[in-house]
Amino acid sequence: FRDDFRTGANKWEPTDPTAWTIVNGNGRSIYRQHKKRSDYSPPHRSPYNMSLIKDLQVTDFDFTVDVLSTHEDYGHRDVCLFFGYQDPAHFYYVHLGKKTDDHANQIFIVNGADRIKISTHTTNGTNWDDEWHTVRIRRSEETGDILVFFNDMKTPVMMANDKNFRWGLVGIGSFDDTSDWARVRLRGTRHQPGAGRGGRTDR
């Protein structure tokens, strides 16, 4: 899957369509999440701003995006990437926050309850500025390994291991900030129907 947003955002499903728009900047099309606190209310404590790739569930994958944080600087300045998404109460997300604590700059699971960090490794924080950055998530359905890369695609900045959700949708957004997105690339194994929420796929 590839998207440079040159033909709009018809491949995406936002939780609040009024929070997202397409703009042009420096010769590229940008998917802009411009509303700090969207009208979406999640059933459990989790991000408010989310847009998922439509109808594309994957097991193993590499998900690579270019992102610009557009919020003013503060301790929890963030962007988020989503994966293993089953429904609004069951999914994983990566929170790339300016300063690390138990609720920021971690890998989280939402499993029928408020988000819980599952990171086994992270950094002191994601050094957001006013420049574009490249983020990648690498997920192994068989081992449960989750690796997150920021600019350097060789050394992960976050790691986790979890097998609760072996497949699901992927997407982009923020907890309650604003962000610009461009050049999305997803390579992986498409989920074949026939397994439950936590089950292995029929491959």
JOMONOR-V734751 format. One record per residue. N is the residue number from 1. PSI is psi in whole degrees, -180 to 180 (* if undefined). Layout:
# JOMONOR-V734751
n-><N | N>
psi-><PSI | PSI>
This chain:
# JOMONOR-V734751
n-><1 | 2 | 3 | 4 | 5 | 6 | 7 | 8 | 9 | 10 | 11 | 12 | 13 | 14 | 15 | 16 | 17 | 18 | 19 | 20 | 21 | 22 | 23 | 24 | 25 | 26 | 27 | 28 | 29 | 30 | 31 | 32 | 33 | 34 | 35 | 36 | 37 | 38 | 39 | 40 | 41 | 42 | 43 | 44 | 45 | 46 | 47 | 48 | 49 | 50 | 51 | 52 | 53 | 54 | 55 | 56 | 57 | 58 | 59 | 60 | 61 | 62 | 63 | 64 | 65 | 66 | 67 | 68 | 69 | 70 | 71 | 72 | 73 | 74 | 75 | 76 | 77 | 78 | 79 | 80 | 81 | 82 | 83 | 84 | 85 | 86 | 87 | 88 | 89 | 90 | 91 | 92 | 93 | 94 | 95 | 96 | 97 | 98 | 99 | 100 | 101 | 102 | 103 | 104 | 105 | 106 | 107 | 108 | 109 | 110 | 111 | 112 | 113 | 114 | 115 | 116 | 117 | 118 | 119 | 120 | 121 | 122 | 123 | 124 | 125 | 126 | 127 | 128 | 129 | 130 | 131 | 132 | 133 | 134 | 135 | 136 | 137 | 138 | 139 | 140 | 141 | 142 | 143 | 144 | 145 | 146 | 147 | 148 | 149 | 150 | 151 | 152 | 153 | 154 | 155 | 156 | 157 | 158 | 159 | 160 | 161 | 162 | 163 | 164 | 165 | 166 | 167 | 168 | 169 | 170 | 171 | 172 | 173 | 174 | 175 | 176 | 177 | 178 | 179 | 180 | 181 | 182 | 183 | 184 | 185 | 186 | 187 | 188 | 189 | 190 | 191 | 192 | 193 | 194 | 195 | 196 | 197 | 198 | 199 | 200 | 201 | 202 | 203>
psi-><133 | 142 | 125 | 7 | 20 | -23 | 19 | -159 | 35 | -11 | 3 | 151 | 98 | 150 | -27 | 98 | -26 | -9 | -4 | 147 | 164 | 131 | 165 | 137 | 123 | 42 | 7 | 153 | 138 | 134 | 105 | 124 | 103 | -5 | 121 | -50 | 103 | 175 | -2 | 134 | 107 | 154 | -21 | 163 | 110 | 174 | 148 | -21 | 113 | 138 | 124 | 146 | 129 | 137 | 36 | 93 | 135 | 157 | -94 | 143 | 160 | 124 | 113 | 131 | 154 | 134 | 145 | 119 | 127 | 8 | 151 | 156 | 134 | 175 | -35 | 20 | 128 | 162 | 161 | 147 | 142 | 148 | 167 | 25 | 120 | -45 | 177 | -13 | 3 | 104 | 171 | 156 | 153 | 125 | 111 | 94 | 157 | -43 | 140 | 133 | -168 | -16 | 12 | 145 | 51 | 168 | 132 | 157 | 138 | 112 | 68 | 19 | 174 | 151 | 144 | 134 | 140 | 8 | 137 | -12 | 138 | -172 | -177 | -13 | 163 | 119 | 76 | 139 | -153 | 30 | 161 | 146 | 157 | 131 | 141 | 138 | 132 | 126 | 131 | 116 | -36 | -46 | -22 | 1 | 138 | 121 | 138 | 132 | 145 | 107 | -57 | 112 | 10 | -33 | 115 | 144 | -18 | 150 | 150 | 167 | 122 | 142 | 17 | -46 | 110 | -6 | 168 | -179 | 161 | 158 | -171 | 164 | -147 | 167 | -61 | 40 | -158 | 156 | 156 | 144 | 144 | 161 | 74 | 133 | 128 | 119 | 129 | -166 | 123 | 136 | 134 | 131 | 150 | 4 | 155 | -173 | -46 | 2 | 165 | 158 | 160 | 92 | *>
